[in-house]
Amino acid sequence: MFRPKPGYRLELHVLKSHGASRLNRDGADRPKTINIGGVRRLRISSQSEKYSIRESEIFKQFLEEADQKYGATRMIRTRRAGEIIKDRIQGKILEHGRDPMDYEEQIDAALASLSRLFAKNGKASDTADTKQAIAFSETEIEYLAEIMFSVEKDGELAINDCADTLKNMNDERNSVGPLSPELQLFGRFTTASVFLKNIDTPLQLNHGFTVHEARIEHDYWTTVDDLNKQSGKQGGAHLDLRPFGSGVFYHYYCLDVPLLSRNIAAAFPVLEPERNLEMTQDLIAAFLYAILIRNPVGGQTGHANHDLPSCAYVTYGNAFPYSAQSVFECPVQPEQHGGYITAAKKCFEQWRKERKKRYGIFCGFEQCMGLGETDVDLQTMVEASIEEATPAIRRELFSA
């Protein structure tokens, strides 16, 4: 009889309590919300989560080490790649002892076609800016600068048209974000590019939401004019209302380990499989640490929401991915002496028991932090998770 086989996904469930906060806001400067179970909850979007992971202190530490150990480069998401390429070309002109200002018009004309590479209808805009923010690796930026700059046989410098040069080289839609581990984790999707290849993201994550009903409150605040105060004048120099909220948030993350490994292998063909194995392990470790320790940066100067998880639960080897969002469809009610977090933990524990009873475990590995007697510390959770995932990483890298 057919039975589902074990999978190769790392799944992480996190409950985190935030006090007064403005971590993620909409266009009206109000905390983002969502209606679940008939009541309004506060929400942190997945885009905000991914950005805060990339910009976290821990992830930046990993990128610095990856640069030193593996020759990795940063990811750049921008509409203004033309400005960076122009700066690189000007640097090359200076290296040849020429004045970049003498080539200003040639550079601008050659870069005008850059937007055509990323336009659906193939038409260039008036500037080199692209209509959509594109994620490049720094290596791709440098490559574009190199193919646009050349030295003729007579020693004259030439600035080549960007789009035409790529077309003549048959170098279309094949760049896989070389040497950028960020791109391999977060992926890239562009509907228009004829140069950059889409990169399937191995990461899935939900929009974090409060497990209970939440209300938006308003902070009435004023500023004092020091000169008015010194002269004895009354009243504030400025007053305003600033919305904020608080609550216990549920977050879910799912990482496809084999896909991440294949992405790394494609982006770092210059490295031996053993080195790619080490980098994939380092990348997953940095990602897990960042998930658990960092927070979105919105409103931090006025609220200091540097909150650690109240609990975390990680699994590896499930036959199919599943989140615990449904258990919080019914809003959690606070306990008299435990508040929302104690009640949320109990709901989550009940979900774990029912999930195993109804669907079986289909899981070769699970660990908890902050849920009971079987708890482990943060470092143990991260390192044990990577150890479990390593055979799948090795299989993908060494069979490539």
C-alpha positions as a printed Julia matrix, in Angstrom:
400×3 Matrix{Float64}:
   0.0    0.0     0.0
   1.25   3.45   -0.89
   2.38   5.68    1.93
   3.86   9.19    1.8
   7.62   9.27    2.03
   9.51  11.47    4.47
  10.14  14.99    3.22
  13.2   17.21    3.51
  11.77  20.44    4.88
  12.75  22.36    7.97
   9.61  23.81    9.52
   9.65  26.28   12.37
   6.73  27.51   14.47
   7.26  30.54   16.7
   5.16  32.34   19.3
   6.5   35.79   20.11
   5.04  38.46   22.38
   5.41  42.13   21.48
   4.43  44.96   23.8
   3.51  48.4    22.47
   4.85  48.28   18.9
   4.66  49.65   15.37
   6.64  46.88   13.69
   4.8   46.82   10.36
   2.49  49.6     9.15
   0.27  50.31    6.15
   0.15  53.38    3.92
  -1.9   55.26    6.52
   0.81  54.67    9.17
  -1.42  52.24   11.06
  -0.3   48.79   12.25
  -1.28  46.2     9.64
  -4.3   44.05   10.5
  -6.24  41.02    9.3
  -9.6   39.52   10.21
  -9.37  35.91   11.39
 -12.09  34.03   13.22
 -14.4   37.02   13.05
 -12.09  39.36   14.96
  -9.35  41.77   14.0
  -5.74  40.74   14.6
  -2.49  42.63   14.2
  -0.33  41.39   11.33
   3.31  41.41   10.26
   3.66  40.84    6.53
   5.96  38.21    5.06
   7.74  40.96    3.1
   8.55  42.75    6.34
   9.77  39.48    7.86
  12.1   38.71    4.95
  13.51  42.21    4.91
  14.18  42.14    8.65
  15.97  38.78    8.29
  18.2   40.12    5.49
  18.99  43.29    7.42
  19.48  41.64   10.81
  22.81  41.88   12.57
  23.2   38.1    12.59
  22.54  37.66    8.88
  24.98  40.45    8.04
  27.59  38.68   10.16
  27.04  35.56    8.07
  27.4   37.53    4.83
  30.7   39.01    5.99
  32.01  35.54    6.83
  30.68  34.13    3.55
  32.6   36.82    1.68
  35.82  35.83    3.42
  35.32  32.05    3.32
  33.53  31.48    0.01
  33.91  34.65   -2.06
  30.19  35.41   -1.7
  28.73  38.77   -2.77
  25.73  40.74   -1.6
  22.3   40.91   -3.16
  21.12  44.32   -4.4
  17.41  44.95   -4.99
  16.92  48.18   -6.9
  15.32  49.98   -9.82
  18.51  52.0   -10.26
  21.05  49.39  -11.29
  22.1   51.74  -14.1
  23.61  54.13  -11.58
  25.77  51.38  -10.08
  26.86  50.14  -13.52
  27.71  53.68  -14.59
  29.85  54.14  -11.49
  31.7   50.88  -12.24
  32.33  51.9   -15.86
  33.65  55.29  -14.76
  36.03  53.49  -12.42
  37.33  51.38  -15.32
  37.86  54.52  -17.41
  39.9   56.07  -14.58
  42.01  52.93  -14.39
  43.02  53.56  -18.01
  44.03  57.13  -17.23
  41.1   58.8   -18.98
  38.56  61.35  -17.79
  35.09  59.75  -17.29
  33.44  63.08  -18.17
  34.68  62.69  -21.74
  32.58  59.5   -22.02
  29.48  60.75  -20.19
  27.21  60.86  -23.24
  28.39  57.46  -24.51
  27.73  55.82  -21.14
  24.26  57.34  -20.85
  23.36  56.26  -24.38
  24.61  52.72  -23.78
  22.72  52.46  -20.49
  19.48  53.76  -21.98
  18.81  50.25  -23.27
  19.17  48.73  -19.8
  15.51  49.24  -19.02
  14.7   47.33  -22.24
  16.16  44.19  -20.67
  13.45  44.32  -18.02
  10.5   45.72  -19.95
   7.61  43.46  -20.94
   7.18  45.12  -24.32
  10.91  45.46  -24.95
  10.69  49.26  -25.05
  13.29  51.31  -23.22
  12.25  54.13  -20.93
  13.81  57.58  -20.94
  16.25  56.55  -18.19
  18.17  53.43  -17.22
  15.82  52.9   -14.28
  13.77  49.71  -14.46
  10.01  49.73  -13.85
  10.28  47.02  -11.23
  12.77  46.58   -8.42
  15.13  43.83   -9.58
  17.23  41.63   -7.31
  20.79  41.36   -8.63
  23.87  39.79   -7.18
  26.83  42.15   -7.12
  28.51  39.71   -9.5
  25.76  40.28  -12.08
  26.15  44.04  -11.75
  29.91  43.76  -12.28
  29.37  41.47  -15.28
  27.09  44.01  -16.98
  29.69  46.72  -16.42
  32.42  44.52  -17.89
  30.59  43.64  -21.09
  29.68  47.3   -21.67
  33.3   48.45  -21.39
  36.02  47.4   -23.81
  39.37  48.54  -25.13
  39.81  48.62  -28.9
  42.96  47.46  -30.71
  44.1   51.04  -31.18
  43.81  51.65  -27.44
  40.59  53.65  -27.66
  37.93  52.95  -25.06
  34.5   51.78  -26.21
  31.19  51.83  -24.36
  28.95  49.09  -25.73
  25.16  49.07  -25.78
  24.0   46.89  -22.89
  21.04  45.1   -24.5
  22.65  44.63  -27.9
  25.82  43.21  -26.39
  23.89  40.61  -24.42
  21.84  39.69  -27.45
  24.9   39.2   -29.62
  26.46  37.0   -26.95
  23.32  34.82  -26.71
  23.61  35.51  -22.99
  19.9   35.72  -22.33
  18.02  34.56  -19.25
  20.75  32.36  -17.83
  22.2   34.28  -14.9
  21.36  32.49  -11.63
  22.51  35.07   -9.1
  26.14  33.92   -9.02
  27.92  34.05   -5.65
  24.92  35.48   -3.76
  23.61  33.22   -0.96
  20.83  35.75   -0.28
  19.35  35.26   -3.73
  19.46  31.48   -3.31
  17.49  31.71   -0.06
  14.98  34.43   -0.91
  14.67  33.71   -4.63
  13.99  36.0    -7.55
  10.98  36.35   -9.81
  10.89  38.78  -12.69
   8.27  38.73  -15.43
  10.24  40.75  -17.94
  13.97  40.09  -17.76
  15.76  38.62  -20.75
  19.01  38.37  -18.82
  18.35  37.31  -15.22
  17.02  33.83  -14.61
  14.2   33.29  -12.15
  15.39  31.63   -8.94
  12.85  29.44   -7.18
  12.74  30.34   -3.52
  13.07  27.45   -1.05
  11.55  29.64    1.69
   7.88  29.93    2.55
   6.54  31.96    5.46
   3.19  33.19    6.64
   2.0   36.65    7.56
   2.49  36.6    11.33
  -0.66  37.47   13.23
  -1.8   37.82   16.82
  -3.39  34.68   18.23
  -6.06  36.82   19.9
  -8.18  39.84   19.1
  -6.12  42.99   19.07
  -6.94  46.66   19.19
  -5.12  49.6    17.7
  -4.48  52.26   20.31
  -3.16  55.78   19.92
  -0.26  57.51   21.58
  -0.95  61.23   22.05
   2.46  62.83   22.1
   3.95  66.31   22.15
   7.38  67.84   21.71
   8.8   70.62   23.82
  10.5   73.66   22.32
  13.52  74.21   24.55
  13.62  77.95   23.82
   9.95  78.35   24.77
  10.65  76.49   28.0
  13.61  78.73   28.82
  11.54  81.87   28.18
   8.66  80.6    30.32
   6.18  80.09   27.47
   3.57  77.34   27.86
   2.43  74.68   25.4
   4.09  72.17   23.12
   5.89  72.86   19.87
   4.17  69.95   18.16
   1.49  67.38   18.93
   0.35  64.28   17.1
  -1.4   60.91   17.39
   0.61  57.77   16.67
  -1.19  54.39   16.39
   0.35  51.27   17.92
  -0.65  47.8    19.11
   0.52  44.79   21.1
   0.02  41.05   21.16
   1.32  37.49   20.9
   2.14  36.64   17.27
   2.25  33.24   15.56
   4.87  32.8    12.82
   5.48  29.83   10.52
   8.5   29.2     8.28
   9.11  26.33    5.85
  12.5   25.76    4.18
  12.93  23.32    1.3
  16.45  22.02    2.02
  17.08  20.17   -1.31
  15.99  23.19   -3.36
  18.24  25.5    -1.36
  21.13  23.08   -1.91
  20.54  22.98   -5.68
  20.37  26.78   -5.77
  23.69  27.03   -3.96
  25.32  24.51   -6.3
  24.17  26.5    -9.35
  25.32  29.83   -7.91
  28.73  28.63   -6.69
  30.03  26.26   -9.42
  33.57  27.44   -8.66
  33.5   25.75   -5.24
  34.0   22.09   -4.47
  30.88  20.25   -3.19
  32.36  20.04    0.31
  32.71  23.82    0.42
  29.17  24.29   -0.85
  28.03  21.93    1.88
  29.71  24.11    4.5
  28.17  27.27    3.07
  24.68  25.77    2.95
  25.01  24.73    6.58
  26.22  28.21    7.52
  23.39  29.83    5.57
  20.71  27.71    7.26
  22.24  28.39   10.69
  22.26  32.16   10.09
  18.69  31.98    8.81
  17.44  30.07   11.86
  19.23  32.34   14.33
  17.88  35.42   12.54
  14.32  34.09   12.59
  14.39  33.54   16.31
  16.31  36.58   17.48
  15.66  39.51   15.15
  12.46  41.61   14.82
  11.13  43.96   12.13
  12.69  47.38   12.49
   9.57  49.56   12.31
   9.21  51.95   15.25
  12.16  50.49   17.12
  13.61  53.8    18.26
  10.43  54.61   20.16
   9.44  51.12   21.32
  12.58  48.95   21.47
  10.8   45.73   20.49
  13.85  43.51   20.84
  11.73  40.55   21.93
  12.82  36.92   22.03
  10.43  34.05   21.23
   8.28  32.75   24.04
   8.46  29.34   22.4
   9.68  27.69   19.2
   9.07  24.27   17.66
  11.14  22.88   14.78
  10.59  19.73   12.71
  12.42  18.07    9.86
  11.33  15.16    7.69
   7.56  15.69    7.55
   5.94  13.96    4.62
   4.02  17.17    3.89
   4.27  20.74    5.21
   1.69  22.08    7.62
   1.32  25.15    9.76
  -0.59  25.6    13.02
  -2.54  28.65   11.83
  -5.88  26.89   12.05
  -5.57  26.3    15.79
  -5.63  30.07   16.32
  -8.68  30.64   14.1
 -10.61  30.8    17.36
  -9.08  33.77   19.22
  -7.16  32.77   22.35
  -8.52  34.08   25.66
  -6.05  35.31   28.31
  -5.5   33.3    31.47
  -5.73  35.03   34.81
  -2.11  34.55   35.78
  -0.57  33.58   32.44
  -1.95  36.09   29.97
  -2.16  35.28   26.28
   1.19  33.55   25.96
   0.4   30.74   28.41
  -2.98  30.17   26.75
  -1.36  30.22   23.29
   1.23  27.63   24.33
  -1.53  25.31   25.57
  -3.39  25.67   22.28
  -0.23  24.92   20.34
   0.54  21.85   22.47
  -2.99  20.59   21.84
  -2.46  21.1    18.12
   0.74  19.0    18.26
  -1.07  16.13   19.96
  -4.03  16.2    17.58
  -1.78  16.47   14.53
   0.11  13.34   15.54
  -3.1   11.5    16.38
  -4.88  12.39   13.14
  -2.08  12.4    10.6
   0.72  10.41   12.17
   4.12  11.85   12.78
   5.76  11.48    9.35
   8.61  13.28   11.01
  12.08  12.09   11.81
  13.05  15.02   14.01
  11.44  17.56   16.31
  12.66  19.84   19.05
  11.09  22.43   21.32
  12.24  25.57   23.05
  10.0   27.02   25.73
   7.29  24.34   25.62
   8.1   21.84   28.36
  10.46  19.31   29.9
  11.95  18.27   26.55
  13.15  21.82   25.85
  16.58  22.53   24.39
  18.46  25.81   24.16
  18.69  27.95   21.04
  22.13  26.8    19.93
  21.27  23.13   20.37
  18.07  23.58   18.35
  19.88  25.23   15.46
  22.84  22.86   15.32
  20.71  19.72   15.73
  18.4   20.88   12.92
  21.35  21.36   10.56
  22.77  17.96   11.48
  19.45  16.34   10.56
  19.32  18.21    7.24
  22.93  17.56    6.24
  22.36  14.17    4.49
  19.82  15.8     2.15
  22.21  18.7     1.47
  25.07  16.3     0.76
  22.91  14.15   -1.55
  21.97  17.16   -3.71
  25.44  18.67   -3.88
  27.42  15.52   -4.51
  25.01  14.11   -7.1
  25.05  17.31   -9.17
